[in-house]
Amino acid sequence: MTLNLGPTELLAGVGVLVSLFMVWRAGARRAKAAAKAARSSARLLSLGGRVLVTAGLIVGVQWLVISHPSASGWLVFAVLGVPALFASYALTRALTVTTWDRGDRR
């Protein structure tokens, strides 16, 4: 059994193999991009959960101190002021626009 292929058939076969390889690579890239998007959304959800738990903890401690009848003024100031300082620091860093000036490249 002999296989007689001319140059046209051989070139067509190579073209089919190359196109199959390109389709396979594109599918792999698409799958990798989908996995990366899923990881980033899970990371965002995890961050949101941590933010909510931390906020709940801070509010709980503040409510406990403020509702206590013998809470001193300094204690109330500390319980309300310290989280406000941390929040203002985080917001200031998040909203500050910084630039990176590169030197002359010659």
N, C-alpha and C positions, 0 to 999 in steps of 0.2 A: 504494500500500500504506500504509494508515494504521494507526497503533498506538493503540488505545483502551484506556487503563488507568484504572481507577477509583482512588479514594483508598486502598482496601484493598490492591490489588495494588501500588501505588506504595510504601505503607508496608511491605509485606512484602518488596519488593525492597530497600529501604533497610535493613531489619532484617537481611537476608541479607548485604548488603555490610558492615555494621557487625560482624556476628558473624564473617565471614571475616577482617576486619581484626584483630579481637581475637585470633583463633586464631593468625594470623600473628605478631602481637606476642608472644604467650605463647611460641610456638616460638622466636622470636629471643631472648627472655630466657632460656629454658631452655638454648639453645645457648651463650649468653654465660656462664651459670653453669657449664656443663660445661667450657668452655674455661678459665675461671678456676680451677676445681678441678684441671684437668690441669696448668696452669702451677704451681700451688702444690705439687702432688705432685712435679713435676719439680724444683722449687726445693729441696724437702726432700731428694730423692735426691741432688741436686748438693751440698747441704750435708753430707749423710752421707758422700759420697765424699771431700770435702775433709777432714772430720774424721778419717776412716780413714787417709788419706794422711799427714796431719800427725802423727797418733798413731804411725803406723809409722815415720816419720822420727825422732821423738823417741825411741822405743824402740830404734831402730837405733843412734843415737848413744850412748845410755846403755849399751847392750850392748857397743859397741865400746870405750868408756872403761873400763867395769868389768872386761871380760875382758882388757884390756891389763895385763900383769904389772907394769909400772912406773908405774901410775897413782897419783898422789899423793892424799892424803886430801882436799885442798882441791878438786882437780879432780872427784873423785867427788861431793863435797858440792855443787859447782856444777852438775854434770850432773843430779843428782837433785833438787836444791833449786829451781833456777830454773823448770823446768816445773811443779813442784808449786805454786810461788807463782802462776804464771799460771792454773793450774787452779783453785786456791782462790779467786782473784779472780773468775774467770768464774762459778764456782758460787755465791759469795756474792752477786754481782750478780743472778744468775738466781733465787735463792731469797729475796732480800730483798723484803719487801712494802712498797711505798711508797704513800702516800696523797696526794691532791691536794686541799687545802683551799681552796675558793673563798671569797672574801670575801663580805660581805653584799651581796646584790643587792636593791636596793629600787626 
